[in-house]
Amino acid sequence: MRALIIGRFQPFHKGHAKLAEDSKKYELIFAIGSAYNSFSFENPFTAGERYEMIYNAMDELKIKKFFIAPVPDINRYGVYAKHVIDLVPSFDFVISNNILIKELFEREGYEVKETPLYNRREYQGKVIRQRIAEGKKWEHLVPKSVAEFIRKIGGDERIKRLAHF
């Protein structure tokens, strides 16, 4: 069975990693939402960079059965689920705690499974980006391979610059 996980992954963090570990009995499809958005404080990383973060994290977690698909926004909720379905490999169900995603995919006949939120106070992209911008420790909130990648591409410095726009 295949499970679809939709997120912006700005950045891919340990909450995402825990979800992947808990769901590894399925083939996972990571749909990178807002794929065209980058170089802003809310969306600092490109789709390609997010792809690499996910790929590296799956390697670190030793998860072999996964797909990654960039999904650009269309800003039309009525057809969003069909848009995603058109861009990703086939799947059996969706994993999401997002109320809008749940409604849109259930309308298309998909089961949407909710999961526990893993340390939601800290494992949030906006919290991690804010910590980076303020020069606080953040590396412990993302898989090791993701922290290394962010530093390698200068993503931490990019976020600090973008925080001042």
C-alpha positions in Angstrom: 0.0 0.0 0.0 1.1 3.6 -0.7 0.6 6.6 1.6 0.6 10.2 0.4 2.2 12.7 2.8 1.8 16.4 1.7 3.9 19.1 3.2 6.1 22.1 2.5 9.0 20.6 4.4 10.6 24.0 5.1 12.7 22.3 6.4 12.2 18.5 6.7 12.3 18.0 10.5 12.2 15.3 13.1 8.4 15.3 13.3 8.4 14.4 9.6 11.1 11.8 10.2 9.0 10.2 13.1 6.0 10.1 10.8 8.0 8.4 8.1 9.4 5.9 10.6 6.0 5.1 12.0 4.6 4.7 8.4 7.5 2.7 6.9 5.4 -0.4 6.4 3.9 1.5 3.4 5.5 2.9 0.3 5.6 6.7 1.1 5.0 9.5 -1.3 6.2 12.8 -0.2 4.4 15.6 -2.1 6.5 18.8 -1.8 3.8 21.5 -1.6 4.4 25.1 -2.7 7.1 23.7 -5.0 7.7 27.0 -6.9 8.0 29.0 -3.7 11.5 29.7 -2.4 13.9 32.4 -1.1 11.4 33.8 1.3 11.4 33.5 5.1 8.2 31.3 5.0 9.7 29.2 2.1 13.4 29.6 2.1 14.3 26.3 0.3 13.8 25.4 -3.3 11.8 22.3 -4.3 15.1 20.7 -5.3 16.7 21.4 -1.9 13.7 20.0 -0.1 13.8 17.0 -2.3 17.4 16.4 -1.2 16.6 16.9 2.4 13.9 14.2 2.2 16.1 11.9 0.2 19.0 12.3 2.6 16.7 11.8 5.7 15.2 8.6 4.2 18.7 7.3 3.6 19.6 8.2 7.2 16.4 6.4 8.4 17.1 3.4 6.1 13.7 3.8 4.5 13.9 2.5 1.0 10.3 2.5 -0.3 9.5 6.1 -1.1 8.8 8.6 -3.9 9.2 12.4 -3.9 7.1 14.6 -6.1 7.2 18.5 -6.3 3.6 19.9 -6.3 3.2 23.6 -7.3 0.4 25.6 -5.8 -2.7 26.3 -7.9 -4.7 28.4 -5.4 -7.9 26.6 -6.3 -9.0 24.4 -3.5 -11.9 22.9 -5.5 -9.4 21.1 -7.8 -6.3 20.9 -5.6 -6.7 17.1 -4.8 -7.1 16.3 -8.5 -4.0 18.5 -9.2 -2.0 16.5 -6.7 -3.4 13.2 -7.9 -2.2 14.1 -11.4 1.4 14.9 -10.3 2.2 12.0 -7.9 2.3 8.2 -8.3 -0.9 6.4 -7.4 -1.6 6.0 -3.7 -4.1 4.3 -1.5 -4.6 6.8 1.3 -3.4 10.2 2.6 -1.7 10.8 6.0 -2.4 14.3 7.2 -3.6 16.2 10.3 -4.5 19.3 8.1 -8.3 19.8 8.1 -8.3 21.3 4.6 -6.2 18.4 3.1 -8.6 16.0 4.9 -11.7 17.5 3.4 -10.3 17.9 -0.1 -9.0 14.3 -0.4 -12.1 12.8 1.3 -14.2 14.5 -1.4 -12.2 12.6 -3.9 -12.9 9.3 -2.1 -9.6 8.9 -0.3 -9.3 7.8 3.3 -7.2 10.4 5.3 -5.5 9.0 8.3 -4.5 11.3 11.1 -1.3 10.7 13.2 -0.1 11.9 16.5 1.7 15.2 16.4 5.3 14.6 17.4 6.6 17.3 19.8 4.6 19.9 17.8 5.8 22.8 20.0 9.3 22.4 18.5 8.9 20.3 15.4 7.5 23.0 13.2 9.2 24.6 10.2 8.4 28.1 11.4 9.9 27.4 14.9 13.0 26.0 13.3 13.4 28.9 10.8 12.9 31.4 13.7 15.5 29.6 15.8 18.0 29.8 12.9 17.2 33.4 12.2 17.8 34.3 15.9 21.1 32.3 16.0 19.7 29.8 18.5 20.4 26.0 18.4 18.2 24.3 15.8 20.2 21.3 14.6 18.6 18.9 17.2 15.2 19.5 15.6 16.1 18.1 12.2 17.7 14.8 11.2 21.5 15.0 11.2 21.6 14.6 7.4 19.2 17.6 7.0 21.3 19.8 9.3 24.4 19.0 7.4 22.7 19.7 4.1 21.3 23.0 5.3 24.8 24.1 6.4 26.4 22.8 3.2 24.1 25.0 1.0 24.3 28.0 3.3 20.6 27.6 4.1 21.1 28.8 7.7 22.7 32.0 6.5 20.0 32.4 3.8 17.3 32.2 6.5 19.1 34.8 8.6 19.2 37.2 5.6 15.5 36.5 4.6 14.3 37.2 8.2 15.2 40.8 7.7 13.1 41.4 4.6 
